[in-house]
Amino acid sequence: MFYRETGQFKTSYAADMQIFPIRQDRIALWVLLAVAFIGIPLLNAFHIWPFGNEYMLRAILIPFLILSLAAIGLNILTGYCGQLSLGSGAFMAIGAYSAYKFGTGVHIPFGLFDLSIPPLPMLPSILLGALMSAVVGILFGIPSLRIKGLYLAVATLAAQFFFDWVFIRVKWFTNYNSSGSVSAPDLNFFGFVVNAPIERYLLCLIFVAIFALLAKNLVRGNIGRQWMATRDMDIAAELMGIRPLYAKLSAFAISSFIMGVAGALWAFVYLGAWEPLAFSIDRSFQILFMVIIGGLGSILGSFLGAAFILVLPILLDQVPHALGVPISVETVSLLVFIVTGALICWLLIVEPRGFARLWSTGKEKLRLWPYPY
Amino acid sequence: MIAFGQFLEVLVSGLLAGVLYSLVALGFVLIFKASGVFNFAQGAMVLLAGLALVRSLDFMVAKGLPFWAAIVIALLFAAVVMAITAWMVERFVLGPLINQDGLTLFMSTIGVTFMIEGGAQMLFGSDVYPLRLFPSDAWFLFEGSFPGGILVSKIDVWGGLIAAVLVVGLALFFQKTKTGRALRAVADDHAAAQSVGISLNWIWFIVWLVAGLVALVAATVWGTKLGVQFSITFLALKALPVLIIGGFTSVPGAIVGGLIVGAGEKLAEAYLGPFIGGGIEYWFAYVLALVVLMARPQGLFGERIIERI
């Protein structure tokens, strides 16, 4: 009744091609952005529940935003281009450590002449770090030209384990810190030091909003169509004149770039000080879960999946407390395991295409409501 | 001669460790062959089997049963636990997911992994439990030929023997029994097998049961070696490169892949490790798998991948 595009005429190509062709969607998006950019900081400033305390920002919103970004990155590779990857953690780690190196100054002794780059400002270091991640992504994407599916997944595992090892063993990356852990430099953006949780939140939000928009436009355009054709049937795509080399490697590059940004944010903004363990294989699986639960091949799905996978353990953790059932911490963590696993199986059985599909079915129903057809 | 003796020692320990990887990889291959499901839960099943075994064994020894009787009962108990798991996985997860694509099934086994890991530790506890089924000391071989001899751990030899028995047993089961024939039929073509009256649900239960029993065997060996503990689940990840090298669908491939990975990573650790910082074992197998994949995408023994449009 309220959600219907009747009477919304498109009078130009631009109007026809816009991201959200239905006016109600556009309004909803602007409201959402307004809440995210203005509402939440206001609520936080005046200490109004639920965003008044730091916990909400620190433990839920910031990781949600960053992991959504990582999920968007993986979704481009796995959801749009059909290349299964279990190495997201590694690409995040490369982004984080390279950004750290650029942020604290690179010094490579080459014997006769030393290559030294002075510490760069924050924004260039994050972007350069992500660029490094993209380069490595292309390297590890080369096997995808020959292998696919689960075989490729194992190839990406090689990236995961190799870089886990590199960042533990090669002390150069951690600036020879004896404990192997690394603390982020000050988050100085053009003279403004981001520190309070709400500032960190806004920083992540800006990054996520920009990259989500970029990703959405990429997948709608020429390159996105090439990715999807490759995903649906790579041989057929090749016969139609899509270069698999270009399509697959560009997906690897862009996906690793976004994951590199997410990794740098995760390390600098969320963790502050981190160890290689922060980007272990568990992180890769977590992000893969987000993408599959949220919906392969959907930017919106990345957000929904991230919210689900992130919030579920927190909720499950809170339920026994709220009910006043005395359960030991260990039992709770095991219960979280069981319930998460069961929910994943259940979701896969009920809707293998993820939340994004549920969302679009819901929208379809809403357009007809209250009539059956 | 010292160098050669050391080389042999590293090689033998690597090969024997590789046998243990093969044990885990076997479980993967069985399920993948028969149902096309890439079973990520194999490592968790090893953990579950090990915990069920060691906890019931401890319980009965504490009750005063003689050790041999306790072992038999504990093995039976663990086998029953694996059978129940197999039935539940088939009934509640894979059954409803019939006809979904490989990725979805793979994801669902990751969900199963979480459930088994959580459930096993909740039922049987989550500490490190030592399991003493096999002697844990070592032999020194060829002391005449090499100074100090070659050190061979007895557990590894036991593991090798058990793996050999297991492979022969599985081969007989697949080739000689009616169920084994049905399994091969299902592996060839689900629909055709169904049309000649083979029940897919029953076959899948059998496959998961066999994989569970293989996991139990792997658990006895790994449990003796490392103690039954959560980190055993990471074996599953080590078995992946083994599978890649051997090919997803080949039982001999799993064995040979395991041997290659085991020997390769021990040798690399011993001879390359000192130069690039040690701990190569952590990733060597994966990079090896990557190299094999570049040259031969279907693995050494895998069936040729033919693509049609």
Interface residues (C-beta under 8 A of the other chain):
Chain A: L84 P143 R146 I147 G149 L150 Y151 V154 A155 L157 A158 Q160 F161 F162 D164 W165 I168 R169 V170 M233 I235 A236 L239 I281 F285 L288 F289 I292 E330 T331 L334 L335 V336 F337 I338 T340 G341 A342 L343 I344 C345 L348 I349 P352
Chain B: F38 F92 V93 P96 L97 Q100 G102 L103 T104 F106 M107 S108 I110 G111 V112 T113 F114 M115 I116 E117 G118 G119 Q121 M122 S126 L237 L240 P241 L243 I244 F248 G277 G278 G279 I280 Y282 W283 Y286 V287 A289 L290 L293 M294 P297 E307 I309
